[in-house]
Amino acid sequence: MTANLVMGTAVSLDGDTMPRPLAHLANLDLNLLVALRELLRERSVTRAAERLGVTQPAASAALSRLRRHFGDE
């Protein structure tokens, strides 16, 4: 059984195959999206860390993980 997703990509619903973009996002720690939202809002790692209630090094590490995940190194 297959489903048609964005741009006509066929995906197996039985879990055998998954297109690269969906598989890539399936491996993303969703907590990093919260950090990304604050980083984009604040445009400062220090201020984003304060809003998230974490240290600046922790926010910086989250940014590094996001960049590595999306190949922006």
mmCIF file as gemmi writes it, N, C-alpha and C atoms, coordinates in Angstrom:
data_model
loop_
_atom_site.group_PDB
_atom_site.id
_atom_site.type_symbol
_atom_site.label_atom_id
_atom_site.label_alt_id
_atom_site.label_comp_id
_atom_site.label_asym_id
_atom_site.label_entity_id
_atom_site.label_seq_id
_atom_site.pdbx_PDB_ins_code
_atom_site.Cartn_x
_atom_site.Cartn_y
_atom_site.Cartn_z
_atom_site.occupancy
_atom_site.B_iso_or_equiv
_atom_site.pdbx_formal_charge
_atom_site.auth_seq_id
_atom_site.auth_asym_id
_atom_site.pdbx_PDB_model_num
ATOM 1 N N . MET Axp A 1 ? 0.849 -1.163 0 1 0 ? 1 A 1
ATOM 2 C CA . MET Axp A 1 ? 0 0 0 1 0 ? 1 A 1
ATOM 3 C C . MET Axp A 1 ? 0.901 1.234 0 1 0 ? 1 A 1
ATOM 4 N N . THR Axp A 2 ? 0.583 2.204 -0.839 1 0 ? 2 A 1
ATOM 5 C CA . THR Axp A 2 ? 1.38 3.425 -0.892 1 0 ? 2 A 1
ATOM 6 C C . THR Axp A 2 ? 0.484 4.639 -0.781 1 0 ? 2 A 1
ATOM 7 N N . ALA Axp A 3 ? 1.077 5.739 -0.384 1 0 ? 3 A 1
ATOM 8 C CA . ALA Axp A 3 ? 0.367 7.016 -0.316 1 0 ? 3 A 1
ATOM 9 C C . ALA Axp A 3 ? 1.148 8.03 -1.123 1 0 ? 3 A 1
ATOM 10 N N . ASN Axp A 4 ? 0.454 8.98 -1.671 1 0 ? 4 A 1
ATOM 11 C CA . ASN Axp A 4 ? 1.076 10.015 -2.473 1 0 ? 4 A 1
ATOM 12 C C . ASN Axp A 4 ? 1.279 11.25 -1.596 1 0 ? 4 A 1
ATOM 13 N N . LEU Axp A 5 ? 2.52 11.667 -1.409 1 0 ? 5 A 1
ATOM 14 C CA . LEU Axp A 5 ? 2.807 12.824 -0.575 1 0 ? 5 A 1
ATOM 15 C C . LEU Axp A 5 ? 3.182 14.021 -1.437 1 0 ? 5 A 1
ATOM 16 N N . VAL Axp A 6 ? 3.731 15.028 -0.811 1 0 ? 6 A 1
ATOM 17 C CA . VAL Axp A 6 ? 4.125 16.255 -1.497 1 0 ? 6 A 1
ATOM 18 C C . VAL Axp A 6 ? 4.969 15.935 -2.718 1 0 ? 6 A 1
ATOM 19 N N . MET Axp A 7 ? 4.665 16.577 -3.816 1 0 ? 7 A 1
ATOM 20 C CA . MET Axp A 7 ? 5.362 16.43 -5.089 1 0 ? 7 A 1
ATOM 21 C C . MET Axp A 7 ? 5.256 15.018 -5.645 1 0 ? 7 A 1
ATOM 22 N N . GLY Axp A 8 ? 4.204 14.29 -5.309 1 0 ? 8 A 1
ATOM 23 C CA . GLY Axp A 8 ? 3.952 13 -5.926 1 0 ? 8 A 1
ATOM 24 C C . GLY Axp A 8 ? 4.888 11.88 -5.511 1 0 ? 8 A 1
ATOM 25 N N . THR Axp A 9 ? 5.565 12.005 -4.397 1 0 ? 9 A 1
ATOM 26 C CA . THR Axp A 9 ? 6.472 10.959 -3.95 1 0 ? 9 A 1
ATOM 27 C C . THR Axp A 9 ? 5.672 9.814 -3.334 1 0 ? 9 A 1
ATOM 28 N N . ALA Axp A 10 ? 5.869 8.61 -3.828 1 0 ? 10 A 1
ATOM 29 C CA . ALA Axp A 10 ? 5.174 7.452 -3.267 1 0 ? 10 A 1
ATOM 30 C C . ALA Axp A 10 ? 5.898 6.982 -2.015 1 0 ? 10 A 1
ATOM 31 N N . VAL Axp A 11 ? 5.131 6.702 -1.002 1 0 ? 11 A 1
ATOM 32 C CA . VAL Axp A 11 ? 5.681 6.248 0.269 1 0 ? 11 A 1
ATOM 33 C C . VAL Axp A 11 ? 4.949 4.983 0.673 1 0 ? 11 A 1
ATOM 34 N N . SER Axp A 12 ? 5.686 3.997 1.078 1 0 ? 12 A 1
ATOM 35 C CA . SER Axp A 12 ? 5.08 2.761 1.555 1 0 ? 12 A 1
ATOM 36 C C . SER Axp A 12 ? 4.533 2.995 2.951 1 0 ? 12 A 1
ATOM 37 N N . LEU Axp A 13 ? 3.281 2.639 3.17 1 0 ? 13 A 1
ATOM 38 C CA . LEU Axp A 13 ? 2.68 2.822 4.489 1 0 ? 13 A 1
ATOM 39 C C . LEU Axp A 13 ? 2.991 1.68 5.437 1 0 ? 13 A 1
ATOM 40 N N . ASP Axp A 14 ? 3.603 0.616 4.935 1 0 ? 14 A 1
ATOM 41 C CA . ASP Axp A 14 ? 3.936 -0.508 5.809 1 0 ? 14 A 1
ATOM 42 C C . ASP Axp A 14 ? 5.303 -0.339 6.458 1 0 ? 14 A 1
ATOM 43 N N . GLY Axp A 15 ? 5.952 0.802 6.241 1 0 ? 15 A 1
ATOM 44 C CA . GLY Axp A 15 ? 7.208 1.09 6.903 1 0 ? 15 A 1
ATOM 45 C C . GLY Axp A 15 ? 8.442 0.583 6.196 1 0 ? 15 A 1
ATOM 46 N N . ASP Axp A 16 ? 8.293 -0.009 4.997 1 0 ? 16 A 1
ATOM 47 C CA . ASP Axp A 16 ? 9.462 -0.526 4.297 1 0 ? 16 A 1
ATOM 48 C C . ASP Axp A 16 ? 10.352 0.573 3.741 1 0 ? 16 A 1
ATOM 49 N N . THR Axp A 17 ? 9.758 1.599 3.192 1 0 ? 17 A 1
ATOM 50 C CA . THR Axp A 17 ? 10.546 2.671 2.603 1 0 ? 17 A 1
ATOM 51 C C . THR Axp A 17 ? 10.035 4.01 3.083 1 0 ? 17 A 1
ATOM 52 N N . MET Axp A 18 ? 10.935 4.949 3.171 1 0 ? 18 A 1
ATOM 53 C CA . MET Axp A 18 ? 10.577 6.293 3.583 1 0 ? 18 A 1
ATOM 54 C C . MET Axp A 18 ? 11.478 7.243 2.808 1 0 ? 18 A 1
ATOM 55 N N . PRO Axp A 19 ? 10.919 8.231 2.139 1 0 ? 19 A 1
ATOM 56 C CA . PRO Axp A 19 ? 11.77 9.16 1.397 1 0 ? 19 A 1
ATOM 57 C C . PRO Axp A 19 ? 12.725 9.885 2.338 1 0 ? 19 A 1
ATOM 58 N N . ARG Axp A 20 ? 13.843 10.286 1.831 1 0 ? 20 A 1
ATOM 59 C CA . ARG Axp A 20 ? 14.891 10.924 2.637 1 0 ? 20 A 1
ATOM 60 C C . ARG Axp A 20 ? 14.38 12.075 3.499 1 0 ? 20 A 1
ATOM 61 N N . PRO Axp A 21 ? 13.603 13.035 2.972 1 0 ? 21 A 1
ATOM 62 C CA . PRO Axp A 21 ? 13.188 14.144 3.834 1 0 ? 21 A 1
ATOM 63 C C . PRO Axp A 21 ? 12.365 13.695 5.042 1 0 ? 21 A 1
ATOM 64 N N . LEU Axp A 22 ? 11.454 12.743 4.869 1 0 ? 22 A 1
ATOM 65 C CA . LEU Axp A 22 ? 10.663 12.281 6.004 1 0 ? 22 A 1
ATOM 66 C C . LEU Axp A 22 ? 11.515 11.492 6.982 1 0 ? 22 A 1
ATOM 67 N N . ALA Axp A 23 ? 12.387 10.644 6.492 1 0 ? 23 A 1
ATOM 68 C CA . ALA Axp A 23 ? 13.265 9.876 7.374 1 0 ? 23 A 1
ATOM 69 C C . ALA Axp A 23 ? 14.183 10.819 8.133 1 0 ? 23 A 1
ATOM 70 N N . HIS Axp A 24 ? 14.642 11.854 7.47 1 0 ? 24 A 1
ATOM 71 C CA . HIS Axp A 24 ? 15.54 12.829 8.079 1 0 ? 24 A 1
ATOM 72 C C . HIS Axp A 24 ? 14.84 13.519 9.257 1 0 ? 24 A 1
ATOM 73 N N . LEU Axp A 25 ? 13.59 13.913 9.085 1 0 ? 25 A 1
ATOM 74 C CA . LEU Axp A 25 ? 12.859 14.579 10.15 1 0 ? 25 A 1
ATOM 75 C C . LEU Axp A 25 ? 12.451 13.611 11.251 1 0 ? 25 A 1
ATOM 76 N N . ALA Axp A 26 ? 12.262 12.357 10.91 1 0 ? 26 A 1
ATOM 77 C CA . ALA Axp A 26 ? 11.884 11.367 11.912 1 0 ? 26 A 1
ATOM 78 C C . ALA Axp A 26 ? 12.989 11.181 12.942 1 0 ? 26 A 1
ATOM 79 N N . ASN Axp A 27 ? 14.215 11.487 12.585 1 0 ? 27 A 1
ATOM 80 C CA . ASN Axp A 27 ? 15.349 11.332 13.492 1 0 ? 27 A 1
ATOM 81 C C . ASN Axp A 27 ? 15.674 12.608 14.264 1 0 ? 27 A 1
ATOM 82 N N . LEU Axp A 28 ? 14.871 13.65 14.087 1 0 ? 28 A 1
ATOM 83 C CA . LEU Axp A 28 ? 15.134 14.933 14.732 1 0 ? 28 A 1
ATOM 84 C C . LEU Axp A 28 ? 14.559 14.949 16.143 1 0 ? 28 A 1
ATOM 85 N N . ASP Axp A 29 ? 15.35 15.367 17.119 1 0 ? 29 A 1
ATOM 86 C CA . ASP Axp A 29 ? 14.88 15.556 18.49 1 0 ? 29 A 1
ATOM 87 C C . ASP Axp A 29 ? 13.952 16.767 18.476 1 0 ? 29 A 1
ATOM 88 N N . LEU Axp A 30 ? 12.682 16.567 18.765 1 0 ? 30 A 1
ATOM 89 C CA . LEU Axp A 30 ? 11.706 17.648 18.681 1 0 ? 30 A 1
ATOM 90 C C . LEU Axp A 30 ? 11.975 18.777 19.669 1 0 ? 30 A 1
ATOM 91 N N . ASN Axp A 31 ? 12.714 18.502 20.723 1 0 ? 31 A 1
ATOM 92 C CA . ASN Axp A 31 ? 13.089 19.562 21.659 1 0 ? 31 A 1
ATOM 93 C C . ASN Axp A 31 ? 13.971 20.605 20.983 1 0 ? 31 A 1
ATOM 94 N N . LEU Axp A 32 ? 14.68 20.185 19.949 1 0 ? 32 A 1
ATOM 95 C CA . LEU Axp A 32 ? 15.528 21.131 19.221 1 0 ? 32 A 1
ATOM 96 C C . LEU Axp A 32 ? 14.693 22.162 18.471 1 0 ? 32 A 1
ATOM 97 N N . LEU Axp A 33 ? 13.464 21.812 18.1 1 0 ? 33 A 1
ATOM 98 C CA . LEU Axp A 33 ? 12.601 22.77 17.414 1 0 ? 33 A 1
ATOM 99 C C . LEU Axp A 33 ? 12.183 23.901 18.34 1 0 ? 33 A 1
ATOM 100 N N . VAL Axp A 34 ? 12.012 23.598 19.62 1 0 ? 34 A 1
ATOM 101 C CA . VAL Axp A 34 ? 11.705 24.644 20.601 1 0 ? 34 A 1
ATOM 102 C C . VAL Axp A 34 ? 12.898 25.599 20.698 1 0 ? 34 A 1
ATOM 103 N N . ALA Axp A 35 ? 14.087 25.039 20.753 1 0 ? 35 A 1
ATOM 104 C CA . ALA Axp A 35 ? 15.298 25.869 20.805 1 0 ? 35 A 1
ATOM 105 C C . ALA Axp A 35 ? 15.426 26.693 19.532 1 0 ? 35 A 1
ATOM 106 N N . LEU Axp A 36 ? 15.142 26.085 18.382 1 0 ? 36 A 1
ATOM 107 C CA . LEU Axp A 36 ? 15.23 26.814 17.111 1 0 ? 36 A 1
ATOM 108 C C . LEU Axp A 36 ? 14.27 27.989 17.095 1 0 ? 36 A 1
ATOM 109 N N . ARG Axp A 37 ? 13.046 27.766 17.574 1 0 ? 37 A 1
ATOM 110 C CA . ARG Axp A 37 ? 12.06 28.859 17.609 1 0 ? 37 A 1
ATOM 111 C C . ARG Axp A 37 ? 12.603 30.04 18.396 1 0 ? 37 A 1
ATOM 112 N N . GLU Axp A 38 ? 13.173 29.782 19.576 1 0 ? 38 A 1
ATOM 113 C CA . GLU Axp A 38 ? 13.693 30.877 20.402 1 0 ? 38 A 1
ATOM 114 C C . GLU Axp A 38 ? 14.939 31.509 19.792 1 0 ? 38 A 1
ATOM 115 N N . LEU Axp A 39 ? 15.781 30.687 19.199 1 0 ? 39 A 1
ATOM 116 C CA . LEU Axp A 39 ? 16.972 31.236 18.548 1 0 ? 39 A 1
ATOM 117 C C . LEU Axp A 39 ? 16.583 32.174 17.414 1 0 ? 39 A 1
ATOM 118 N N . LEU Axp A 40 ? 15.56 31.796 16.663 1 0 ? 40 A 1
ATOM 119 C CA . LEU Axp A 40 ? 15.104 32.647 15.559 1 0 ? 40 A 1
ATOM 120 C C . LEU Axp A 40 ? 14.423 33.905 16.079 1 0 ? 40 A 1
ATOM 121 N N . ARG Axp A 41 ? 13.644 33.786 17.135 1 0 ? 41 A 1
ATOM 122 C CA . ARG Axp A 41 ? 12.97 34.948 17.721 1 0 ? 41 A 1
ATOM 123 C C . ARG Axp A 41 ? 13.962 35.951 18.287 1 0 ? 41 A 1
ATOM 124 N N . GLU Axp A 42 ? 14.9 35.448 19.051 1 0 ? 42 A 1
ATOM 125 C CA . GLU Axp A 42 ? 15.833 36.316 19.77 1 0 ? 42 A 1
ATOM 126 C C . GLU Axp A 42 ? 17.033 36.76 18.945 1 0 ? 42 A 1
ATOM 127 N N . ARG Axp A 43 ? 17.419 35.905 17.989 1 0 ? 43 A 1
ATOM 128 C CA . ARG Axp A 43 ? 18.604 36.179 17.17 1 0 ? 43 A 1
ATOM 129 C C . ARG Axp A 43 ? 19.859 36.373 18.025 1 0 ? 43 A 1
ATOM 130 N N . SER Axp A 44 ? 19.842 35.712 19.186 1 0 ? 44 A 1
ATOM 131 C CA . SER Axp A 44 ? 20.966 35.75 20.12 1 0 ? 44 A 1
ATOM 132 C C . SER Axp A 44 ? 20.932 34.464 20.928 1 0 ? 44 A 1
ATOM 133 N N . VAL Axp A 45 ? 22.04 33.754 20.967 1 0 ? 45 A 1
ATOM 134 C CA . VAL Axp A 45 ? 22.086 32.492 21.712 1 0 ? 45 A 1
ATOM 135 C C . VAL Axp A 45 ? 21.903 32.761 23.198 1 0 ? 45 A 1
ATOM 136 N N . THR Axp A 46 ? 22.503 33.82 23.693 1 0 ? 46 A 1
ATOM 137 C CA . THR Axp A 46 ? 22.402 34.145 25.119 1 0 ? 46 A 1
ATOM 138 C C . THR Axp A 46 ? 20.965 34.452 25.514 1 0 ? 46 A 1
ATOM 139 N N . ARG Axp A 47 ? 20.283 35.303 24.757 1 0 ? 47 A 1
ATOM 140 C CA . ARG Axp A 47 ? 18.891 35.649 25.074 1 0 ? 47 A 1
ATOM 141 C C . ARG Axp A 47 ? 17.96 34.456 24.876 1 0 ? 47 A 1
ATOM 142 N N . ALA Axp A 48 ? 18.215 33.646 23.846 1 0 ? 48 A 1
ATOM 143 C CA . ALA Axp A 48 ? 17.408 32.448 23.631 1 0 ? 48 A 1
ATOM 144 C C . ALA Axp A 48 ? 17.571 31.491 24.809 1 0 ? 48 A 1
ATOM 145 N N . ALA Axp A 49 ? 18.79 31.349 25.298 1 0 ? 49 A 1
ATOM 146 C CA . ALA Axp A 49 ? 19.049 30.478 26.447 1 0 ? 49 A 1
ATOM 147 C C . ALA Axp A 49 ? 18.275 30.966 27.671 1 0 ? 49 A 1
ATOM 148 N N . GLU Axp A 50 ? 18.262 32.271 27.891 1 0 ? 50 A 1
ATOM 149 C CA . GLU Axp A 50 ? 17.52 32.821 29.026 1 0 ? 50 A 1
ATOM 150 C C . GLU Axp A 50 ? 16.033 32.503 28.899 1 0 ? 50 A 1
ATOM 151 N N . ARG Axp A 51 ? 15.47 32.652 27.706 1 0 ? 51 A 1
ATOM 152 C CA . ARG Axp A 51 ? 14.044 32.37 27.491 1 0 ? 51 A 1
ATOM 153 C C . ARG Axp A 51 ? 13.744 30.882 27.657 1 0 ? 51 A 1
ATOM 154 N N . LEU Axp A 52 ? 14.699 30.043 27.28 1 0 ? 52 A 1
ATOM 155 C CA . LEU Axp A 52 ? 14.514 28.593 27.396 1 0 ? 52 A 1
ATOM 156 C C . LEU Axp A 52 ? 14.78 28.077 28.809 1 0 ? 52 A 1
ATOM 157 N N . GLY Axp A 53 ? 15.428 28.894 29.622 1 0 ? 53 A 1
ATOM 158 C CA . GLY Axp A 53 ? 15.767 28.468 30.976 1 0 ? 53 A 1
ATOM 159 C C . GLY Axp A 53 ? 16.935 27.503 31.017 1 0 ? 53 A 1
ATOM 160 N N . VAL Axp A 54 ? 17.862 27.667 30.061 1 0 ? 54 A 1
ATOM 161 C CA . VAL Axp A 54 ? 19.057 26.826 30.015 1 0 ? 54 A 1
ATOM 162 C C . VAL Axp A 54 ? 20.281 27.738 29.974 1 0 ? 54 A 1
ATOM 163 N N . THR Axp A 55 ? 21.443 27.143 30.124 1 0 ? 55 A 1
ATOM 164 C CA . THR Axp A 55 ? 22.668 27.929 30.039 1 0 ? 55 A 1
ATOM 165 C C . THR Axp A 55 ? 22.98 28.264 28.582 1 0 ? 55 A 1
ATOM 166 N N . GLN Axp A 56 ? 23.816 29.252 28.397 1 0 ? 56 A 1
ATOM 167 C CA . GLN Axp A 56 ? 24.223 29.625 27.038 1 0 ? 56 A 1
ATOM 168 C C . GLN Axp A 56 ? 24.946 28.473 26.339 1 0 ? 56 A 1
ATOM 169 N N . PRO Axp A 57 ? 25.843 27.744 27.029 1 0 ? 57 A 1
ATOM 170 C CA . PRO Axp A 57 ? 26.478 26.604 26.36 1 0 ? 57 A 1
ATOM 171 C C . PRO Axp A 57 ? 25.475 25.521 25.925 1 0 ? 57 A 1
ATOM 172 N N . ALA Axp A 58 ? 24.415 25.322 26.716 1 0 ? 58 A 1
ATOM 173 C CA . ALA Axp A 58 ? 23.398 24.333 26.336 1 0 ? 58 A 1
ATOM 174 C C . ALA Axp A 58 ? 22.647 24.787 25.085 1 0 ? 58 A 1
ATOM 175 N N . ALA Axp A 59 ? 22.317 26.077 25.002 1 0 ? 59 A 1
ATOM 176 C CA . ALA Axp A 59 ? 21.637 26.602 23.812 1 0 ? 59 A 1
ATOM 177 C C . ALA Axp A 59 ? 22.566 26.538 22.602 1 0 ? 59 A 1
ATOM 178 N N . SER Axp A 60 ? 23.829 26.812 22.813 1 0 ? 60 A 1
ATOM 179 C CA . SER Axp A 60 ? 24.806 26.729 21.736 1 0 ? 60 A 1
ATOM 180 C C . SER Axp A 60 ? 24.947 25.292 21.241 1 0 ? 60 A 1
ATOM 181 N N . ALA Axp A 61 ? 24.923 24.348 22.17 1 0 ? 61 A 1
ATOM 182 C CA . ALA Axp A 61 ? 25.008 22.927 21.796 1 0 ? 61 A 1
ATOM 183 C C . ALA Axp A 61 ? 23.781 22.512 20.988 1 0 ? 61 A 1
ATOM 184 N N . ALA Axp A 62 ? 22.6 23.023 21.368 1 0 ? 62 A 1
ATOM 185 C CA . ALA Axp A 62 ? 21.375 22.728 20.614 1 0 ? 62 A 1
ATOM 186 C C . ALA Axp A 62 ? 21.492 23.278 19.197 1 0 ? 62 A 1
ATOM 187 N N . LEU Axp A 63 ? 22.022 24.483 19.075 1 0 ? 63 A 1
ATOM 188 C CA . LEU Axp A 63 ? 22.225 25.077 17.75 1 0 ? 63 A 1
ATOM 189 C C . LEU Axp A 63 ? 23.201 24.23 16.931 1 0 ? 63 A 1
ATOM 190 N N . SER Axp A 64 ? 24.258 23.761 17.565 1 0 ? 64 A 1
ATOM 191 C CA . SER Axp A 64 ? 25.225 22.909 16.863 1 0 ? 64 A 1
ATOM 192 C C . SER Axp A 64 ? 24.582 21.611 16.391 1 0 ? 64 A 1
ATOM 193 N N . ARG Axp A 65 ? 23.735 21.025 17.232 1 0 ? 65 A 1
ATOM 194 C CA . ARG Axp A 65 ? 23.044 19.791 16.842 1 0 ? 65 A 1
ATOM 195 C C . ARG Axp A 65 ? 22.099 20.042 15.668 1 0 ? 65 A 1
ATOM 196 N N . LEU Axp A 66 ? 21.388 21.166 15.685 1 0 ? 66 A 1
ATOM 197 C CA . LEU Axp A 66 ? 20.51 21.521 14.562 1 0 ? 66 A 1
ATOM 198 C C . LEU Axp A 66 ? 21.313 21.7 13.289 1 0 ? 66 A 1
ATOM 199 N N . ARG Axp A 67 ? 22.415 22.407 13.377 1 0 ? 67 A 1
ATOM 200 C CA . ARG Axp A 67 ? 23.242 22.642 12.186 1 0 ? 67 A 1
ATOM 201 C C . ARG Axp A 67 ? 23.806 21.343 11.641 1 0 ? 67 A 1
ATOM 202 N N . ARG Axp A 68 ? 24.227 20.461 12.52 1 0 ? 68 A 1
ATOM 203 C CA . ARG Axp A 68 ? 24.758 19.166 12.093 1 0 ? 68 A 1
ATOM 204 C C . ARG Axp A 68 ? 23.641 18.322 11.46 1 0 ? 68 A 1
ATOM 205 N N . HIS Axp A 69 ? 22.465 18.327 12.059 1 0 ? 69 A 1
ATOM 206 C CA . HIS Axp A 69 ? 21.343 17.535 11.544 1 0 ? 69 A 1
ATOM 207 C C . HIS Axp A 69 ? 20.961 17.96 10.133 1 0 ? 69 A 1
ATOM 208 N N . PHE Axp A 70 ? 20.972 19.279 9.885 1 0 ? 70 A 1
ATOM 209 C CA . PHE Axp A 70 ? 20.549 19.785 8.576 1 0 ? 70 A 1
ATOM 210 C C . PHE Axp A 70 ? 21.721 20.041 7.628 1 0 ? 70 A 1
ATOM 211 N N . GLY Axp A 71 ? 22.935 19.653 8.046 1 0 ? 71 A 1
ATOM 212 C CA . GLY Axp A 71 ? 24.092 19.766 7.161 1 0 ? 71 A 1
ATOM 213 C C . GLY Axp A 71 ? 24.566 21.193 6.945 1 0 ? 71 A 1
ATOM 214 N N . ASP Axp A 72 ? 24.427 22.037 7.963 1 0 ? 72 A 1
ATOM 215 C CA . ASP Axp A 72 ? 24.826 23.442 7.871 1 0 ? 72 A 1
ATOM 216 C C . ASP Axp A 72 ? 26.05 23.673 8.749 1 0 ? 72 A 1
ATOM 217 N N . GLU Axp A 73 ? 27.162 23.027 8.383 1 0 ? 73 A 1
ATOM 218 C CA . GLU Axp A 73 ? 28.367 23.155 9.207 1 0 ? 73 A 1
ATOM 219 C C . GLU Axp A 73 ? 29.438 23.913 8.472 1 0 ? 73 A 1
